Amino acid sequence: MPVTDNLSRKENIVLSVEHIRKKIGRKWIIDDVTFDVREGEIFGFLGPNGAGKTTTIRMLVDLIKPSSGMIKVCGYDVNRQQEKALQYVGSIVENPEAYTYLTGWENLEHFARMQPGIDQKRIQEVVDIVRLDQRIHDKVRTYSLGMRQRLGIAQALLGRPKLLILDEPTNGLDPKGIKELRQFIRELAEGGLAVFVSSHLLSEIQLLCDRVAIISRGRVLAVGEVEELVAANAKYVIWDLEPSGAGKLELASRQGIDVIEQVDAVLDDTIVAGMAAGAIVTRMEEEGIAETVIHLVQSGILVQGVHKINPTLEQLFLKMTEGESID
């Protein structure tokens, strides 16, 4: 598909959430949450335990009503035009349910009877999409967790939704299952489906999602493209200098460069483990690297290595949520 088609398609808003709030008793559980999900994109929804992710999802599928605000799917108000709005939604909220004494195919036939216009051809189409064709006629009790998850997604796709809502879809899956799930979720989005994914696996969200909303204490702290959110925050540069002590003093003396003393607090453990002994970590703009290298060399410092490190989504998440633990 041409790139221009992709760009124009993703401007079509499938899900619009506008200033929704939810009060339970005297406490605001959700407070002024706004975001949208576009056709052909995968949208991640991240937040620490108790941040309001599940409450928000329940409002999206009309299981509970917001105290105020508006939720629209394909232009229809979920609260006032439930039937029209929800005909465009397929969802798995919490764990996918299936009758384990039936085969996968029989389960899909059962759910197909609840919706008009779902024939055997459509059942076969969703089976192929989730790659269960080899096991679809086996009893569900023989399925692995990953296979049950895929069967649940097949069920959610039966009605040809415009929006697919997945609550923690990779929960409990092994690395192979996560990779397979990620691949066909991407294929669904490439086919034009809008996919809303709630997950606490930040590395997976960074690999999977086009955009993300970060929620904490019922409020959305940031919404944007994953790479833009990461790139907009502080950039770190690792310097391997000789002599290290003199090099550190030179870096600290330059305007626009902050030398990081608590390296563990800003870089992933895997990056720290791979750093050379005596390496120096700074926070600075990328544009200043070349000029700094020239200055160091002119000052008699040997520059053995320079590595630019962007913060990960996990670091951004922890920074925005003030270090709250994730689910």
DALIN-V352957 format. One line per field, one symbol per residue. phi: phi as a letter, one per 30 degrees, with the letter a starting at -180 (. if undefined). burial: 1 if it has 24 or more other ideal C-beta (glycine too) atoms within 12 Angstrom, else 0. Layout:
# DALIN-V352957
phi: ???
burial: ???
This chain:
# DALIN-V352957
phi: .ddddddddddddccbcbhdbbcciccddbbicbabbceibcccbbadeidjddddddddcidbcddajbbbbhicdddcbedddddcccbbcicdcadddcdeddddddddddbdiccdddeddddddchcedbdccdddcddeddddddddeeddedhdcbccbchdcdiddeddddddddddddddddjddccbcacdddddddccdbbcccbhibddabldeddddddceccbcccbbdddddddddddcdibcdcdcdedcbdeddddddddidccbcadddcdddddddddddicdcdabbdbdddddddedddchiddce
burial: 000000001101111110011100000011111111111111111111001111111111111111101111110111100000110111111001010000111011101100100100011001101111001100010010011111111111111111111111111010001101110110111011111111111111111111111111111111110100110011111111100100110110010010110010011100100010001111110001100110010000101001111111111111111000011
